[in-house]
């Protein structure tokens, strides 16, 4: 397919959590949570191949898995929005979109650093709730277009992140809930877009 070289420069924040992106991120969260749970469970079982891992190697595996999930989530965000903006004839890069991407990277690095610090000092119980609460803050800060649905989704993330702080052993289920919430957000956004197109 030939590239459209007549794209229009705009001032919009072109990286948004669209329906397709939400589906991908939800899938990565679910797969990451399942894989990490499998490794940690195997670490405590003698017959499992993961039982031979040292604590440092276990932490390294978790670090790599979460890093891959974050990386693919960012790729999904980029390619989905680039495809959408090109489809409607807009350039994806402008001053505001660059500002948004740099802020996104900064927030991700800060959140990842906090998570790694909690892991280093042995506060594993706070890693999952901190991640989910931090993710909610990230969505809230990056909602430059002031989308109501994204505000509601941010609040949902906060509520999901609070659960592991009060209910022991619910961290894995909170991550699964977060992944499912992404699917719900994706379906809702797609239905809203379809309704809007039908009405117009």
N, C-alpha and C positions, 0 to 999 in steps of 0.2 A: 504494500500500500504506500503510495507516494506521500511524502510529508507535506503538511500544509505550511507553506512558508509565509503566509499572509495572516499570521496570528495577531490578535489585538492585544496591546499592552494594557493592563488594568491595574487597579490599586487594591484589589481584594486580597484577603488572606486565603490563599488557594489550597491550603492543606487542611481539610476538614474530615471528620469521622463520618464517612458515607456508609451506606448500607453494605456494600460489598467489602469494604475495608473492615467493618465491624464483624462480619462473618469470619474473615481470615484471622483477625486478632483473637476472636473467641475460640477458634479452633486451635491456635497456637497455645493459648492459655490452658485449654483442656489437655492437649497433648503433653505440654510441659509439666503440668501438675501430675498427670498419670505416670510419666516417666520418672519424675523425681520421687514420687511415692513408691514406685516399684524398686528403685535403687535403694532407698532408705529402708524399706521392708526387707529387701534381700540382704542388706548389711547386717541385720540382726539374726539371720537364719544361716546356720552352719552349712546347709546343703546348697546354698545359693552361691553363684560365682561372684556376687558382689560382697560376700562375707570376707573375702581375702583383701579387700580394700582397707587401707589405713584411713584414719580420720581426715588427713590432709588430702588424700586422693578423693575421698567422698566429697569434700568441700569443693575440690577442683571440678569434679563431674557436675555438681549442682551449679557452679559458676558458669561452666561451659553451656549447659542446657538453657539456663536463663538468658545467657548472652545471645544464644542462637534464636530464642523466641523473641527477644527484643529486636534483634537485627531483622528478622523476617517480618515482624510487625511494622517496622519502619519502612521496609521495602514495599509492603502492601499499601501503606499510607501514601507513599510517594507515587507509585505506578497507577494506583486507582485514581488519584486526583489529577495526575498528568493526563491520563486518558480522558477524564471528564472535561478538563479545561480545553484540551485540544479539540474535543468533539464539539464544544460550543464556540470554538474559534478564538479562545483566549490563550495568551502566554501564561505558563505556570509560574515563571520566575519574575518577581518584581521586588521592590523595596520591602513591602509588607510581608510577602511570603518568605523572603530570606530572613527577615527579623523573626518570623514565627518559627522557622526551622532551627535557627540558632538557639532560640529560647527553649524549644523542644529538646534539643541535644543537651542543653545545660541542665534542665530539669531531670532528664533521664540519668545523667551522670551523677547529680546530687542524690537522687533516689537510690541509684545503684551503690553509691559510696556508703550511704546510711545502712543499706541492707548488708553490705560486706562487713561493715563495722560491727553490726549486731551479731553476725556470724562469728567474727573473730573473738568477741568478748563472751561468747557462749550464751547469748540471749535469743536462742532459736525460737522461743515461744512468741516473740514479738516480730519475727521476720515477715510472716504472711500478713498479719493485720497492718503492719507498717507499709508493706507494698501496696495493699489494696487502698488504704487511706491516702497514701501518696499518689496513687494512680488517680483517685478522685480529685485531688488537688490539681494534678497535672491537667486533667480534662477541664476543670473549672478555669484555670489560668489561661488556657489556650482557646477558650471559647470567645474569640474576638468578635465573631458575628452575632453573639448573644442569642444563640439558638435555645429556645425553651426546652426542647427535647434533650439537648445535651446537658443543660442545667439539671434536669430531672435525673438523667443518667448519672451525673456526678454525685448527686445526693444518694442515689441507689448504691453507688460504690462505697460511700461513707458508711451507710447502714450495714452493708455486707462486711466491711472491714472491722466494724465494731464487734461483730459476733464472736470471733475467736478470742477477743479480750475478756469475754464473760463466760464463754463455754469452752472448756478444755477439750482438745482433740477435734475441734471443728474447723481447723485451718484448711485441710484438704477440701472439705465440702464447701468452704467459702470460696476457694479458687474455682471449683466446679460451678458454683452459683454465679461467679463473675463471668465465666466463659459463656454460660447460658444466657446471662443478662445481655451480653454482646449480641447473641443471636436475636433476642427479643427486640433490642434496639435496631438491629439491621432490618428485621421484618417490618417493624413499625415505620421506620424511615422510608422503606421501599413502598409500603402501602400508602403512606402520606403523599409521596411523590406521584404515585399512580393516580390517586384521587385528584390531585392538583392538575395533572395533565388531562384527565378526563373532563374536569370542570372547565378547563380553558379550551 
